[in-house]
Amino acid sequence: MSVHTTTLDLATGGDPFGDAVREVWEAGARPGVSYEIIERDDGLITANDVHRYFAPYAEWAPLEQQLCERAGQRVLDVGCGPGRHATHLLEQGRQVLGVESSPGAADIARRRGVETLTTTVETLTPDIGSFDTVLLGGQNIGLLGNREKAGDILRRLAAVTRPGGSLLGVSVDPHALTSAWNRAYQERNLAAGRLAGQQRLRIRDGVTSTPWFDYLYASAAELESLADGTPWRVHELVRHGKQYLAHLTRS
């Protein structure tokens, strides 16, 4: 259980991320139009220019570029947003199915030519097909959520991946976040029996927000432990600053 230190009362509902994505798309996908406001349950606020979800390949961080370079022919892009990775992969001749929980972001991905399911990773079933690669770009290893959910999600992803296929994802190593407020947050998590990098977040737009949800920053060792008991095994880790690319293979 998480302890909220903020007392701000926001209306829960709507599609804050999708609304921001649509605003940027309709403005020509240019920077400075709208921002993704992410609130952590200790009061930390992060604002990201939504333009980054439309940035071309040449402007991506090196790990995001490697992610797509390693992808196979049939790709399941989980948490695809408005299609940043998916549109690049389609241009490279891959077949891509996107999965996105935000209706607004999923709609923009479809407008950009990406076949997209509006659903969550927790509800994926094998009837969507079999893929060579599951992509968790943009730090979306975080969608594993927490220790309790991660195993089930990894097994669901394995069920839609061919034997020998890959899971490619990017994560932040929480132990590389050394500011005083991040250390305090990690210590509070550990005292409560959670993983150090388990983030409790919500996305805000004006006076509305999503419900609180868990988003996991897992170290490489923690990811390997979460994969234990699932069909996934860590094949390679590529580090870059506070982040790393994880390449897992399905046994």
C-alpha positions in Angstrom: 0.0 0.0 0.0 1.3 3.4 -0.9 1.0 6.5 1.4 0.0 9.6 -0.6 1.6 12.8 0.8 -0.3 15.1 -1.5 -3.8 16.4 -0.6 -4.7 17.9 -4.0 -8.2 16.7 -4.9 -8.4 16.1 -8.7 -11.3 14.7 -10.7 -10.3 11.2 -11.9 -11.3 10.3 -15.5 -10.9 11.3 -19.1 -7.7 10.7 -21.1 -5.1 13.3 -20.0 -2.3 11.7 -22.1 -4.4 11.2 -25.1 -5.7 14.8 -25.0 -2.1 16.1 -24.9 -1.1 13.9 -27.8 -4.0 14.9 -29.9 -3.3 18.6 -29.2 0.3 18.3 -30.4 -0.6 16.2 -33.5 -3.3 18.7 -34.5 -0.7 21.5 -34.1 1.6 19.8 -36.6 3.6 17.7 -34.1 5.8 20.6 -33.1 7.5 21.2 -29.7 6.2 23.5 -27.0 2.5 22.9 -27.6 1.5 20.6 -24.7 3.1 18.8 -21.8 2.7 15.5 -20.1 2.4 16.2 -16.4 3.4 13.2 -14.3 2.9 13.3 -10.5 4.5 10.9 -8.1 2.8 10.2 -4.8 5.4 12.0 -2.8 4.5 15.2 -4.6 7.3 15.1 -7.3 6.1 16.7 -10.5 7.7 16.0 -13.9 6.7 17.8 -17.1 7.6 16.3 -20.5 7.1 18.0 -23.9 4.7 15.7 -25.7 6.6 16.5 -28.9 9.1 13.8 -27.9 6.5 11.1 -28.8 6.7 12.3 -32.4 10.4 12.9 -32.6 12.2 11.4 -35.7 14.6 8.5 -35.3 17.7 10.8 -35.6 16.6 12.6 -32.4 16.2 9.5 -30.3 18.5 8.5 -27.5 21.0 5.8 -28.5 19.2 3.0 -26.6 15.9 3.8 -28.3 17.6 3.5 -31.7 19.2 0.2 -30.7 15.8 -1.1 -29.6 14.4 -0.8 -33.1 17.6 -2.0 -34.8 17.3 -5.3 -32.9 13.6 -5.8 -33.6 12.5 -8.8 -35.7 10.0 -8.9 -38.5 6.8 -9.1 -36.5 6.7 -6.6 -33.7 4.3 -6.1 -30.8 4.8 -2.5 -29.6 3.4 -2.3 -26.1 2.6 1.1 -24.8 3.1 2.4 -28.4 1.7 5.9 -27.6 1.1 7.8 -30.9 3.4 5.5 -32.7 6.9 6.9 -32.4 8.7 3.5 -32.7 6.0 1.8 -34.7 6.0 4.3 -37.6 9.8 4.0 -37.9 9.6 0.2 -37.9 6.9 0.2 -40.6 9.1 2.4 -42.7 11.8 -0.2 -42.3 9.5 -2.9 -43.6 8.5 -4.6 -40.3 5.0 -5.7 -39.5 3.8 -3.9 -36.3 0.8 -4.2 -34.0 0.5 -1.5 -31.3 -1.0 -1.8 -27.9 -2.0 1.4 -26.1 -4.3 2.1 -23.2 -4.9 5.7 -24.0 -7.8 6.0 -26.5 -6.5 9.3 -27.7 -3.0 8.2 -28.3 -4.2 5.0 -29.9 -6.4 7.0 -32.3 -3.4 9.1 -33.4 -1.3 6.0 -33.9 -4.0 4.6 -36.2 -4.1 7.9 -38.1 -0.4 7.5 -38.7 -0.9 4.0 -40.2 -0.2 1.8 -37.1 -2.7 -1.0 -36.5 -3.4 -0.5 -32.8 -5.3 -2.2 -30.0 -6.8 0.1 -27.3 -6.1 -2.1 -24.3 -3.6 -2.7 -21.5 -0.7 -5.1 -21.2 -2.5 -6.9 -18.3 -5.3 -8.0 -20.7 -3.3 -9.4 -23.6 -4.3 -12.8 -24.8 -2.8 -15.2 -27.4 -5.5 -14.6 -29.9 -3.8 -11.4 -31.0 -1.2 -13.5 -32.8 2.5 -14.5 -32.5 5.4 -12.1 -32.7 9.1 -12.2 -33.2 9.7 -9.2 -30.9 7.9 -7.5 -28.0 8.9 -3.9 -27.8 8.8 -2.0 -24.5 10.4 1.3 -25.6 10.4 4.6 -23.9 11.2 3.1 -20.5 8.2 0.8 -20.8 9.7 -2.0 -18.8 8.0 0.2 -16.2 4.7 -1.4 -17.4 5.6 -4.4 -15.3 4.3 -2.3 -12.5 5.5 -4.1 -9.4 6.8 -7.4 -8.0 3.3 -8.8 -7.7 2.2 -8.1 -11.3 5.5 -8.5 -13.2 5.5 -12.3 -13.5 1.9 -12.5 -14.9 2.7 -9.7 -17.4 5.9 -11.4 -18.6 4.0 -14.7 -19.0 1.3 -12.9 -21.1 4.0 -11.4 -23.3 5.7 -14.8 -23.7 2.4 -16.3 -24.7 2.3 -14.0 -27.8 6.0 -14.4 -28.7 7.4 -17.3 -30.8 10.0 -19.6 -29.1 13.4 -17.9 -29.5 11.8 -14.5 -29.9 12.9 -11.4 -28.1 11.6 -8.9 -25.5 13.4 -5.5 -26.0 12.9 -2.8 -23.4 14.5 0.2 -21.8 14.5 1.0 -18.1 16.0 3.4 -15.6 18.2 1.9 -13.0 16.6 3.3 -9.8 19.9 2.9 -7.9 21.5 5.5 -10.2 18.9 8.1 -9.1 20.8 9.5 -6.1 19.1 12.8 -5.3 18.0 13.2 -1.7 14.3 13.0 -2.6 14.8 9.8 -4.8 16.8 8.2 -2.0 14.1 8.9 0.5 11.5 7.5 -1.9 13.4 4.3 -2.4 14.0 3.9 1.3 10.2 4.3 1.9 9.5 1.7 -0.7 12.0 -0.8 0.8 10.6 -0.2 4.3 7.1 -1.1 2.9 8.3 -4.3 1.2 8.3 -2.9 -2.3 11.0 -2.8 -4.9 13.1 0.4 -4.5 12.1 1.7 -8.0 8.4 1.1 -7.7 6.9 4.5 -8.7 3.3 5.4 -7.8 2.2 7.8 -10.5 -0.7 9.6 -12.1 -0.9 11.7 -15.3 -2.6 15.1 -15.0 -4.2 17.5 -17.3 -5.6 20.7 -15.8 -7.7 19.6 -12.8 -8.3 16.0 -14.0 -6.0 13.0 -13.7 -5.7 9.3 -14.3 -6.1 6.9 -11.3 -2.9 6.2 -9.5 -0.8 3.4 -11.1 2.5 1.6 -10.5 5.3 2.1 -12.9 8.5 0.1 -12.2 12.1 1.3 -12.5 13.9 -2.1 -12.1 17.7 -2.6 -11.9 19.1 -5.3 -14.2 19.4 -7.7 -11.3 15.8 -7.1 -10.2 14.6 -7.6 -13.8 16.4 -10.9 -14.0 14.8 -11.9 -10.7 11.3 -10.9 -12.0 11.9 -13.0 -15.1 12.7 -16.1 -13.1 9.9 -18.6 -13.3 8.7 -17.1 -16.7 9.8 -18.2 -20.2 12.1 -15.2 -20.5 15.9 -15.1 -19.9 18.2 -12.1 -20.0 20.3 -12.3 -23.1 22.1 -9.0 -23.0 22.1 -5.7 -21.2 23.4 -2.4 -22.8 24.0 0.5 -20.4 23.9 4.2 -21.2 24.0 6.6 -18.3 21.2 5.9 -15.9 19.3 3.8 -18.3 19.9 0.3 -19.9 18.5 -1.7 -22.8 17.4 -5.2 -21.8 17.3 -7.9 -24.4 15.5 -11.0 -23.2 14.9 -14.2 -25.2 11.9 -16.5 -24.9 12.9 -20.1 -24.1 
